[in-house]
Amino acid sequence: MNNLQGIIRKSINNTTTQFDRLGYIANNLANYSTNGYKNVRFEQMLNENGYLTGAVRTDYSQGSIQITSNPYDIAINGDGFIPVVSPNGEVQYTRDGSFKISKDGYLTTNDDWIVGEGIKIPSNSYKITIKPDGKVVSLGYDRKTETMLGTIPIVQFTNPEGLAQADNNKLKATEESGDAALVKDHNYIAQYAVECSNTNIYGSVSDMLRLNASMIASLRMAKIIDDMYGKSINLRES
């Protein structure tokens, strides 16, 4: 009886852990087309007592670079994140460089967070150039006068694995991640480009199919053990 109860508890725990892993895989697939998204994986580990546990890991490897026609689009080709500021003054971090100009003329994310310390694009600009080091330069309509508007900063963390997931493809700094450190003298930024998600769609689909088959087998086994448990109770009572 006690052994059967233990097997049932273990089966339920392991199936629940597999459901957690399935949720992360599904989320990765859902964000396959999200610019700058980083694949999150749930690594299963089998303890000595037969119970499954898991740890969440984020893959910060470089995604492929896609060329666009928007002069305000940028891709980070290297390690780091762009700090962005909410309308309420909260600072978070992103690798999604699909930017736009707000109604007030500032360079912002698609959900209206200010990029860096605030870069205002003049309405009389003939051309905007974003250099590899992040400097944003405006060329006047005379095609001679250049004006330095600001710099898109890149920051890095001692432990990026410690960053916390936030809304709309952003990240929050934590004690575990450490403070943001400004990267100087880099050439990481590419204009007219965005970084694609680094999710491997074929690998994710394959993992989902294998996990689904494993979960079905686990649930069937739990059902068999539950039936055995029920029969053993009936035998004791008869």
MIMIFI-998277 format. One record per residue (C-alpha): residue number from 0; residue in one letter; z, x, y. Coordinates in pm, whole numbers, plus 50000, padded with zeros to 5 digits. Layout:
<recs>
REC   n res     w     u     v
REC NUM   A     Z     X     Y
...
</recs>
This chain:
<recs>
REC   n res     w     u     v
REC   0   M 50000 50000 50000
REC   1   N 50106 50263 50253
REC   2   N 49808 50480 50160
REC   3   L 49571 50188 50215
REC   4   Q 49726 50117 50553
REC   5   G 49680 50480 50651
REC   6   I 49318 50478 50542
REC   7   I 49256 50160 50745
REC   8   R 49421 50310 51057
REC   9   K 49218 50627 51018
REC  10   S 48896 50431 50972
REC  11   I 48963 50221 51284
REC  12   N 49047 50531 51489
REC  13   N 48736 50717 51376
REC  14   T 48508 50418 51438
REC  15   T 48656 50373 51787
REC  16   T 48593 50742 51861
REC  17   Q 48232 50700 51748
REC  18   F 48199 50399 51981
REC  19   D 48319 50621 52268
REC  20   R 48058 50882 52185
REC  21   L 47790 50613 52161
REC  22   G 47883 50496 52512
REC  23   Y 47823 50844 52657
REC  24   I 47488 50876 52480
REC  25   A 47381 50533 52609
REC  26   N 47485 50632 52963
REC  27   N 47280 50952 52942
REC  28   L 46975 50754 52834
REC  29   A 47030 50503 53115
REC  30   N 47030 50791 53366
REC  31   Y 46725 50969 53226
REC  32   S 46532 50887 53547
REC  33   T 46823 50959 53785
REC  34   N 46756 51257 54009
REC  35   G 46995 51548 53954
REC  36   Y 47188 51370 53678
REC  37   K 47371 51600 53438
REC  38   N 47402 51512 53070
REC  39   V 47757 51420 52961
REC  40   R 47838 51470 52595
REC  41   F 48132 51360 52384
REC  42   E 48210 51633 52133
REC  43   Q 48374 51499 51818
REC  44   M 48634 51706 51637
REC  45   L 48792 51632 51301
REC  46   N 49163 51712 51286
REC  47   E 49336 51841 50973
REC  48   N 49482 51494 50915
REC  49   G 49133 51343 50898
REC  50   Y 49143 51174 51240
REC  51   L 48851 51214 51479
REC  52   T 48921 51317 51837
REC  53   G 48681 51406 52114
REC  54   A 48639 51603 52434
REC  55   V 48405 51520 52722
REC  56   R 48177 51801 52836
REC  57   T 47913 51805 53112
REC  58   D 47596 52009 53076
REC  59   Y 47524 52161 53418
REC  60   S 47206 52338 53310
REC  61   Q 46906 52320 53542
REC  62   G 46685 52013 53524
REC  63   S 46310 52033 53573
REC  64   I 46172 52025 53929
REC  65   Q 45941 51741 54028
REC  66   I 45713 51770 54334
REC  67   T 45718 51479 54581
REC  68   S 45547 51384 54908
REC  69   N 45870 51326 55103
REC  70   P 45957 51612 55344
REC  71   Y 46325 51516 55322
REC  72   D 46339 51555 54943
REC  73   I 46498 51877 54822
REC  74   A 46581 52023 54481
REC  75   I 46851 52279 54405
REC  76   N 46699 52551 54189
REC  77   G 47021 52726 54090
REC  78   D 47392 52662 54055
REC  79   G 47574 52450 54309
REC  80   F 47608 52114 54478
REC  81   I 47540 51957 54816
REC  82   P 47846 51818 54997
REC  83   V 47791 51468 55136
REC  84   V 48023 51259 55354
REC  85   S 48078 50884 55326
REC  86   P 48093 50652 55629
REC  87   N 48474 50665 55581
REC  88   G 48483 51045 55589
REC  89   E 48527 51110 55216
REC  90   V 48359 51427 55088
REC  91   Q 48187 51428 54750
REC  92   Y 47915 51640 54589
REC  93   T 47570 51580 54445
REC  94   R 47256 51746 54315
REC  95   D 47043 51441 54397
REC  96   G 46835 51563 54690
REC  97   S 46628 51247 54744
REC  98   F 46727 51216 55109
REC  99   K 46617 50993 55395
REC 100   I 46666 50951 55769
REC 101   S 46927 50693 55871
REC 102   K 46880 50443 56153
REC 103   D 47081 50685 56371
REC 104   G 46845 50970 56287
REC 105   Y 47071 51164 56048
REC 106   L 46972 51314 55716
REC 107   T 47149 51105 55451
REC 108   T 47155 51016 55083
REC 109   N 46990 50693 54973
REC 110   D 47328 50517 55001
REC 111   D 47385 50645 55359
REC 112   W 47621 50938 55304
REC 113   I 47575 51213 55564
REC 114   V 47438 51542 55428
REC 115   G 47661 51838 55509
REC 116   E 47819 51834 55853
REC 117   G 47546 51609 55992
REC 118   I 47186 51704 56061
REC 119   K 47014 51486 56323
REC 120   I 46636 51472 56310
REC 121   P 46477 51423 56656
REC 122   S 46231 51137 56681
REC 123   N 45975 51361 56853
REC 124   S 45945 51607 56565
REC 125   Y 45592 51685 56457
REC 126   K 45705 51851 56135
REC 127   I 46035 51920 55957
REC 128   T 46071 52234 55747
REC 129   I 46362 52287 55510
REC 130   K 46380 52653 55418
REC 131   P 46500 52796 55084
REC 132   D 46835 52893 55242
REC 133   G 46889 52534 55359
REC 134   K 46803 52579 55727
REC 135   V 46637 52269 55874
REC 136   V 46382 52343 56147
REC 137   S 46190 52097 56367
REC 138   L 45843 52176 56502
REC 139   G 45761 51998 56828
REC 140   Y 45439 51812 56899
REC 141   D 45313 52116 57090
REC 142   R 45314 52283 56744
REC 143   K 45477 52588 56902
REC 144   T 45839 52499 56977
REC 145   E 46077 52532 56683
REC 146   T 46431 52395 56698
REC 147   M 46706 52481 56452
REC 148   L 46872 52149 56357
REC 149   G 47133 52264 56107
REC 150   T 47178 52384 55750
REC 151   I 47203 52195 55424
REC 152   P 47502 52367 55258
REC 153   I 47531 52462 54893
REC 154   V 47876 52495 54741
REC 155   Q 47999 52609 54402
REC 156   F 48319 52558 54202
REC 157   T 48513 52798 53984
REC 158   N 48524 52534 53711
REC 159   P 48254 52269 53757
REC 160   E 48364 52113 53425
REC 161   G 48674 52001 53615
REC 162   L 48476 51786 53860
REC 163   A 48536 51413 53826
REC 164   Q 48253 51162 53799
REC 165   A 48220 50934 54103
REC 166   D 47993 50646 54197
REC 167   N 47618 50670 54258
REC 168   N 47560 51007 54091
REC 169   K 47825 51195 54289
REC 170   L 48120 51414 54188
REC 171   K 48472 51461 54319
REC 172   A 48665 51787 54341
REC 173   T 48993 51803 54146
REC 174   E 49271 52055 54097
REC 175   E 49102 52155 53773
REC 176   S 48765 52221 53943
REC 177   G 48918 52417 54229
REC 178   D 48803 52407 54589
REC 179   A 48441 52417 54698
REC 180   A 48316 52763 54798
REC 181   L 48016 52791 55033
REC 182   V 47723 52987 54891
REC 183   K 47578 53228 55149
REC 184   D 47240 53401 55161
REC 185   H 47082 53198 54883
REC 186   N 46726 53074 54829
REC 187   Y 46808 52779 54603
REC 188   I 46647 52495 54798
REC 189   A 46293 52368 54742
REC 190   Q 46145 52118 54990
REC 191   Y 45914 51834 54879
REC 192   A 46087 51831 54542
REC 193   V 46370 51673 54344
REC 194   E 46556 51790 54037
REC 195   C 46514 51562 53737
REC 196   S 46788 51467 53493
REC 197   N 46854 51732 53228
REC 198   T 46901 51467 52958
REC 199   N 46696 51539 52646
REC 200   I 46569 51190 52569
REC 201   Y 46445 51275 52219
REC 202   G 46770 51443 52121
REC 203   S 46974 51157 52268
REC 204   V 46776 50892 52080
REC 205   S 46810 51091 51757
REC 206   D 47188 51124 51812
REC 207   M 47214 50750 51877
REC 208   L 47030 50660 51556
REC 209   R 47244 50896 51345
REC 210   L 47563 50773 51508
REC 211   N 47464 50411 51459
REC 212   A 47407 50472 51086
REC 213   S 47742 50652 51059
REC 214   M 47924 50367 51236
REC 215   I 47769 50106 51006
REC 216   A 47884 50306 50703
REC 217   S 48234 50342 50849
REC 218   L 48261 49969 50918
REC 219   R 48146 49885 50565
REC 220   M 48404 50124 50422
REC 221   A 48675 49966 50639
REC 222   K 48576 49623 50510
REC 223   I 48598 49741 50148
REC 224   I 48941 49895 50204
REC 225   D 49061 49584 50387
REC 226   D 48955 49369 50091
REC 227   M 49142 49603 49856
REC 228   Y 49448 49580 50080
REC 229   G 49432 49200 50075
REC 230   K 49403 49192 49697
REC 231   S 49699 49427 49655
REC 232   I 49913 49197 49871
REC 233   N 49812 48899 49658
REC 234   L 49903 49090 49341
REC 235   R 50250 49168 49475
REC 236   E 50311 48807 49572
REC 237   S 50188 48663 49240
</recs>
